[in-house]
Amino acid sequence: MVLINEKEQVKDMNSGDRTLTTSNTQWPQEPEIQMNFAHLLINSAVDAAFCLGENAQFLYVNDATCLITEYSREELLSMTLADIDVDFFLHNWSDIKSQNSLTFKSRYRTKGGRIFLVEISISYVKDQDMQFGCAFVREKTDEIVELSVQKWTDGLKGTKDYLQQEISELKAKELELEASLSLLRSTLESTAIGIVVVNFEGDILSLNQKFIDMWQIPESLVLSKKCPQSKTFFENQLKDPQAFNRLIWEVSSQSDFESYDILELKDGRIFAHYSKPHLLEGKIIGRVWSIWDITESKRTEEALRLNAARFRTLAETTDASTFLIQGTRLCYINPAVEQLTGYTKEELLTGFDLRRLIKSKKRRQIRNQDEAGKFEYQEMNILTKNGTERWLACAVATLDGVLDFGGKPVEMIAGIDITDYKYAQLNLNQALEKAKQLSELRASFLSMVCHQFRNPLNVVSFSNSLLKEEVDKRTQKKIQPLLDHIQKATEELGQMLDDILFFSKAESAKLNFDPKPLDLVQFCDDLVAQMQMSVSQVQINFVSQDNSLIACIDKKLLEPILKNLLDNAIKYSRSNPAVELKLSCNNEKVIFHVKDTGIGISLGDRERLFEPFFRGSNVDNIPGTGLGLSILKTLVDLHQGQVFVESEVGVGSTFTVMLPLIKSKSINYRL
């Protein structure tokens, strides 16, 4: 290095003669002059000086550097420091960069091959976007180097390749470790369980995002991970902070054991906590906590427990026999089952074979509008302990998710004892069968009687017609009234036989019901016109709210219904009465009203009005069989309709017949 005295003159060969004095001459400010002066100063230095760029490339060398290395400036500027520094790869250059400046020793090789010891002082400088090293080197060949050090230095050459191989292997292991850690982090972040690691001081060492989301931890607390702030935050969210302190912080300070417990938050959520020791190289340094949300499962569990309590309360107090069957075994019975079967609860619930109890089942599906409460009706025949057979009417349903029985479906059977009803039903069926046989026998008898009476009546009627033709004018006045009486009586007997025969068919279910589309307005018009011709002295008024009304009705069965009502209205009315037939439609029903102003029907007679062969107490000598209204009731029932009567003695009666309004033909059956 060159020292300049106060009045020393410096001559710059590149810029001409200039005189510099520190006492009365100012330092030149031109950059070019300053650069030339620096260049002159560095080249005048005794120590080698140079600048290094990236990869230890020479950027600048002074004259001393060229002197000690025996290389020209041009050669050195095309080389790197590794080309002349024998121990280049043994130096830890990362430490040098981190400390900015460092002094150490190394060995350089000259162009001629001579190796000599040097002391290097190197500093790293940043200028704008550039970074480079400035080095000052002084040769130390005059120092005595111990033989052991020299041997160690020589030995380092042989281990260079080995160390490089070790470094490569360590880098590979480092990459593998990074990959494993990345996979572990990904696994922890993707799990549905919150995980947190706490040391013995209560500080959070690590946690995943799920844990942050579950507790809604603020970012400031996540970054700090300090014990006091964390403890306060968690305690503020819990219903029982003391429990949290007992279960978390106290447990964290303890060592080798696992723990599990439940924490309830103020917002209603419930967390399950499981912890185990956190080990590092075989030493316990804290605890690892796994936290998951069990709110829904707890609510489901509580609902199942409540349902079970309600079920047992209901089952234990009801008289209905209640079984719970899981697979092929009984898992619950109530006291009513013990009383019914004679078996004890211990006998039925301990390996009992259901086939010994249930002999048979008869299934019947029952409609239930509530989908969640769908059940099946069964009639079950069981055998009691003493060998007696009993019948149960049972509602059978599957309890899936309603009661807790290990997650397996359970079939519930709730039954009532219908043994007495079954025996009564059997007796009733037998009685009905006998009644049916008697009804068929009576119908057969009536049919035979009507047939047998029909032949003599036909003979009488025919003979009466012949007699009328043979009567001469002399005896006509005497005999003609008698013949007319015979004719009238014959017609009445014939009508009576027709009614009895029709009634026997209706009673024995031999009438076919075959509804077809029919214009009821037109039908009533025709019927009234037909009857008006035979009873001209009585006015029949027909009223309809519609000009046309189409319905599916059996015409051959509707005609006797209306004809019977109109005949009775005419027959039991006073002289020159007016009878009214009214047709209407309301609420999917066809309604017929037949009104008269006749003798009326007493309240007592109305109770038996539709019984066969019954006649009112005030009919006097008005002829009739008492079968008309009974036949009418049977025909209305066949249409699945209804008949009502309103009457007052001496004022009149109104009969109302209501039949279903069927728009299209959909049924065809026999009563």
Summary of the structure (lengths in Angstrom):
residues: 671
radius of gyration: 60.9
end to end distance: 137.3
largest distance: 199.6
contacts: 1744
relative contact order: 0.04
helix: 44%
strand: 28%
